Amino acid sequence: MTDDEKYYQSNEFKELLTRYEQMIASGQHRYMDADELCDIAEYYNQHDAPSEQVQAVVDFALQLHPDSTTALAMKARLAMDADDMELAEHIADTIPDQTDREVYFLRAELLLRQQRNDDAFQYLYELRETITEELDFYLLDAANLFVDYHDMTHATPFAVALSECAAEWYRTWELWANICLSTDNFEEAVSYLERMLDADPFDIDAWCMQGEAYTGMRAYDKALEALDYALALDPENYRAQQLRACCIYFLGDTVRAMNIYSDLVSKYGGNEQDYLFMSYCLYDQNKFEEAYEAADNAYHQALASGAPLQNIYEQKAIAASTIGHIDEALALVDLAEALNEEPENQWPYNIYRARIYAENGQIAKALDLIETCKAEDPQNSIRLAFQGALVLFDINCYKEVHDILIEINPDDGSLDAGECKQWYGMMAACCHNAGEHFTAWLYLKGAVDAGTEDIADYFGDFFPMNVPNKEIPDYYYKLVDGNWLDKG
């Protein structure tokens, strides 16, 4: 639980909020402290109150305290939220005390809103030399400002400086855990979170962050254990419930995950991540129209909140393709590609396009696109071909997958260990669907030797549930025809 939330749940704040709301209801305005009114405005803002309600509190604060730095800074940020940068800058200029830290961070945020991140960093980093009191809080606030704007490159120097002056501070660990999570450095995040939880085992946010870190490491059982601790402390915790549903989805139980996401949407209205994972669940259940609708809801939620759109465009493209919206699917892939922050790694989007063409009956165009990708990047041609096979396999283009995979030697080092396992599983399924049962059986034995996980999944509903991997080849032999080969 953040310090803000602890304060909002305190009797002190509840009494303050009640006093303000009763005063507004009566229409008899009384004197209130500027900081108290700004706390109420911030509470409303964090709890998604209408912007007019937040603005009314700030305006009342400025009516009583026209020179309040905190109230003026909040008014400027409300202008930023309304995309009125000119007004926000004008308000910043009118603040009497331009040396107040609140003004420093306001001006940095104005630069960030204009995507002038380097300028914002330079401005705050140079100012640190002038800070004579509470340097640790200044460095923490500066780092967290960049974290809030998903800019870990500029957050990190402030975090390093903070570690130099407050290495054993709880908030230093929390900052580093956030940075590590945002940069997919999950193991290091866990190391900071373990320190935090040793110091405060009742920190719900730390348990949630640990659940997120273990999810990123695909250690789903450990993630669920951490999230169970969070939910034991707060059974209604939104983030813990959301992360728990995510783990359950990745463990393959899409029905159970879908039920949790549906409950979250019903109780809290849902956010873009809820709808995106609902789309994943529905797609995996072959409910393609509903998957498309959920992805569209995720898109509108992300637009409203300013959340990243790349993954949503990708999922919406896949769902649109499956229901035959070819042009829309291709346009969505273009939008996702434009947001890709790794321009040197554009080839997955051509594979998306190949999938769309193949799924909608244009197999030749899909294969031509895969060949074009290979020709344009000869050093990665085998990996590109394999990725093409994966997406074609997903839409049951077994002959085309077989023709691609037969040209790849899984044992020559061109594929990684995970891809080798998939190679055997897909080859076995392709041969089975072509009626080549003996060859399929051989590939099944190869899959067992390679350690392929969940071999039965490559065959759809062909095998009963819960057949152990090592028994799959013999089970296949009995199911197809016990007389078609001499196993000896």
N, C-alpha and C positions, 0 to 999 in steps of 0.2 A: 504494500500500500504506500503510495507516495505521501510526502509530507502534506501536500495540499489536501489529499483525501482524508488524512487523519484529522486535519483541522476542520474540514467540512463536516465530519462526523462528530466533532466535539460539541459538548453542550454550549460552550461559549459561542460558537458560530451559529448553532441552531437558534439560540436565543436572539442573536443579532439579526438573522434572516427573518425570524418571526416578527421582531420589532419593526423591521423595514416594511415587510409586506402588510402588516396591520396598519402602518402609517399610510401607505399608498391606498389601501382599501378605504380608509376613513377620509382621505383627501386633505388631511391636516398635516402639512409638512413640518417636520421638526429638525433641529440641528442634529447632524451626524458627522462623525469624523471622515475625512477624505479616504484614508486607508481602509476604513471599514466598508465604505460604499464600493471601493474598488475591489475589495475581496468578494463582495456580493456580485458585482458585475462579472468577475472572473469565474465565480461559481456558476452563474447562469451560462456563461460562454462555454465552459467545459462540459456542461450538461445539456448542450444543444437547445437552449432556450431560444425563442425567436430573436433575431438581431435587434428588433425594435425594443424588446424588453431590456437587453443588455445596454443599448444606446441610452435608454431612459435613465438607467442608474448612473451612467457616466455623466450625462447631462446634468443630473441633479447634484452630483458631486462637484461639478464645475460651477454650478450656480452658487453653491455654498463656498467653494474653494477655487476660485478662478485661476490661481497660480499653481495648483497642485501638479507636480511633475508626474506623479503616478497616473492621475486621471487624464492629463493631456496625452501622455504616452499611450494610454489605453484607447483614447479617442483616435489617435493617429493609426493605431493598429486596426481599429474597426474600419477606418477609411481604406487601409490596405486590403482588408478582407473584401471590401466592396470594389476593389480594383481602381480606387481613386488615389493614385500615387501622388498627384499634384497636391491634393488636399492634405494627404499624410505628411508630405514634406513641409508644407506650410505650417501645419500644427507643430511639427518638430522644431521649426525655426522660432516659434513663439514661446517655447518653454523658457522661463526666466533663467534657470540654472543649467547652462549648457555643459557644466562639468559633472553633472550627476550621472552615475553609472547607467541609470535607466535611459538616459539620452544616448549614451555610447551604444548600448545594445539596440536601441530603436534605430539609430542611423545605420548600424551594421545590417539590421534586418531590411531596411529600405533598399540597401544595395543588393541583398540576397534576392529580394522580390524582383529586382531588375536583372537577375542572373549575373551579377557582377561579383561572383564569389571571391575571386582573387583580391579585388579591392576591399571587400568586407574583411577578409582575413588580414590583409596588410594593415588596415585601419585599427583593428582590435589588437593585433600582435604588437604594433608599435606603442599603443596606449598602455600596454602592460608595464612598460618601464616607468610610467607615472603613478602606478598604483602603490600606495604606501601602507594601506590597511586592508586586511582580509584578501590578500592576493590569491589564496586558495579558492575562495568563492568566485573571484573574478575569472580565474582560469576555468573553473568548473562551468560557470554560466556561459563563457565563450565557447567552450567545447560543445556543451549541450545545444547551443544555438545552431551550430553546424550539423549536429546529429539530427536535430529536428528537421533540417532541410536535406537530410540524406547525403550530406557531404562529409564523408569520413576522412577524405584526404586532408581537409583543412581542420577537422576536429582533432586529428591525431597529434599535431604539434602542441596544442594546448593540453591534451591529456598527458603527453610526455612531460611537459613543464609542471603539471600538477603532481605527477608521480615524484618529481624531484623535490618538491616541498611538502608533500603529504602522502607518502607512499602507503601508509597503513590506515588511511582514512577510508571509512566505509563507502563514502560517495565516490572516491577514486576507483575503488573496485567496481562499483556499479557502472561508472562511466565506461571503464574498459570492457566490462561485460557487454554493454550495449554496442560499443564499437566492434567488438569481436563478432557478435551476432550479426551485425549489419554487413560484415565483410566475410561471412561464412567461415570464420575461424572458430569453429564450434568447440574444439577441445580446449583452447585457451579460455574461451568464455566459461566453460565448466569450471576451470581452475579458479577463476575469480568468484564465480557463484558459490563454490564450496566454501570459500573464505567468508563470504557474506552470510551464508546459512549457518556456519559455525558460530558466527557472532550474533545472529538473530534468526533463529529457526522459525519465527512467526512472520517472516517477511513474505507475504503472498506473492508479490511481484517477482521476488527472487526465485521462488519455486516455479512460477510460470516461465520465467526466462530459462531456468534449467530444463524445463520440459521442452521449450523451443530449441535449445541447444542439442539435446539428445535426439529430437526429431530430425534436426539437420544432419546428425551423425547416423541416422537410420537406426538408432538404438531405441526402438519404439516401446519396448517393455520398461526401460529405465525412464523414458519420457512419461509414460502413463503413471509410473510410481510417483514421480515428482508432481504431476498434476493432481494425483489423488491427495497428496499432502495439501496442495493449494485449495482444493475443494473441501477438504476436511475443515480448513480454517474459514472458508467462505463458500458455502455450497452454491451460491448464485453468481460466483465470479465469472464474468463473461469471457475473459481471455482464456481462463483455464478450460472452460467448456468448449470453446472454439478449438483450442489446441488439442484437446482430447479427441474431438471429432476428427481432426486432421490425422492423428495417429491411427485411429480406428480405420479411417479410409485407406491409409497406406498399408495397413495390415490385411486389407482385402475385404473387409466387411462393409460394403457400400450401403447396404440397407440400414444397418445400425448407425453408420455415420450420417446418412441422409436424415434419419429421424432426429438426430441431435441438431443438425443444421436447421431443420424445419422448426424445431422448438425455439431455437435462437431467433429466427426470423419472426416467429409468432410472438415471442415475449418482448423482444427488443427492437424489432424492425429490420435487423440484419445489416451487414455492411457488405462491401464488394467481395471480401474473402469468403463470407458465408455463401453468397450466391455463386461465386466461381466454383467452390468445392461442391455445391449442390449440382452444378452443371457436370462436373467430373463424375459424380455418383450416378446421375441420371444417364449420362452417356454410357458408362460401364454397364448399366442395366438395360441398354438398348432403347431407352426412352428419348429418342433423338430430338423430337419436337420440344419436349419439356427441357432438355439440355440446352437447346438453342435459346429458349425463353429465359432460363436461369442465367445464361451467359450475357444475354441482353440486359437483364436486371443488374448484373455485376457491372456492366459498362456504364449504366446510368448512375449507379451508386458511386463509381469511381470518378465520374465527371463531377458529381456534386461535392465530393470530398477532396478532390485533387490527388487521389491515389494513383500509383503507376498503372498504365493501361496495357503494357506489352503482353503479359500472360493472358489477359482477358481477350485481347484481339486474337491471340493464337487459338484459345479454346473456342471462341465464337466462330472463328474460321472453320475449325474442324466440324463443329456442330452444323454450321451453315452448309458445308459441303455434303454432309451426310443426308441432309434433307433436300439436296438438289439445287441449292442456291450458289451456283458455281461462280458467277461474277462477283457476288458479295463476298464469298470466301476468298477469292483471289485479291480483292480490294483490301480485305482485312489483313491478309498476309503482308501486303505492301505496307500497311500502317504499322504492323508489328516490326517489320524489318527497319522501318524509318526510326524506330525508337531503340533499336539495338545499339548498346553502348560498346560493342566489340565489332567494329566494322571489318576487322580482318577475319572475322568468323561469320561470314554471311551465308555459308552453304546450307545450314539447316532450313533456311526459308525456301530455297529452291526445292528441297526435299518435301516441304509442306505443299508446294505447288504441284509437285509430281503426284503426291497423294490425292490432291483434289481432282486432278485430271483422271487418274486411274479409277477413283471411286465413282466418277461420273461417266465411265465407259470410254474414256479417251486414253486407252492403255499405251498406244504408240507414242502419243505426245508426252506421257509420263516417262516412258523409257528414254525418249530422246532427251528430255530434260536431265535425267540422271546421267546420261552419257555426256551431255554438255558440261555438267558439274565436274565430272571426272577429268574431262579434257582441260578445263580451266584451272584445275588444281591437281596436277598429276602426282604430286607427293602424297596426297591424301586420297587417291583414286579408290583404293581398296576400302577405306573407311567410308567413303561416300557411297560406294556401291552397296556396302553392308547396311548403311542407314536407309538407303532406298529400299532394300529388301525388307527391312523392318516395317516400314510404313505400308508396303505392298502386302506383306503378310497379314497386317492388321485388318486389311479389307479383303482378305481371302483370295488374293491373286497368286495362287499356289504355283502355277506353271512358271510365271514370270519370276517369282522368288527363287524357285529351283534353278532356273537358268542363270540367275545372278550368283547364287551361292555356290554352284558347282564349279565356278571359275575361281573361287576363293579357297585357299588351303588353310584350314583352321589351325594347323600345327606349325606354320612357318614363321610365327611371330608377328604377322601383319595385323592380327586382332588381339585385343587384350583378353584377359581370362574370362571376364563376363560375357564378352561377345562370342568367344569360343563356345561357351555353354549354350548361348542362344542359337548359334549356328547349328549345332547338333539337334536341338529341339525343333527348329524350323525345317531342317532337311528331313527329319523323320516324318513330320506332319505333311510336308509336300509330297513325299513318296507315297504315304498312305492315301492321300487324296487322289493320287494318280493311279491307284490300284497296284502299286509296286510294293507288295506287303513284305516280301523277303528283305528288300533293301531298306524299307522302313524299320524292320526289326533290327537290322544291323546298326542303323543310326540310333535307334533307341538304346542299344547296348553301349554305343559310343557316348550317348548323352549321360548314361549312368556313370560311366568311367570318368567323364569330364566334370561330373558334379553339377549337372544342370538342375536348377531348382524347379519344382512344380512342373515336371515333364508333362503330366496329364493336361495341363492348361493349354498346351499347344494343339491339343486335339479337340478342343471344345467340350462337348458333352459325351464324347465317345467312351471315356472311362468312368466307372462309378467313382463317387467321392471317396477320398481318404485311402486310395491305393498307394502304398509306400513307393517311393521312387525306384528303389532297387528291385521291386517286384513287377515294375511296368513292362519290361520286355517279355517275361513269361506270361503275364496277363494278356498282353497283346497277342501273343502266339495262340493262346486258347480262344480268345474272342474272334480272331479272324478265321483261322482254320488250322486245326491241330495237325493236319496231314501235309501241309504244303512245303515242309522242309525237314531235313534231318538235323536236329540241333547237335547231335554228337559230333 
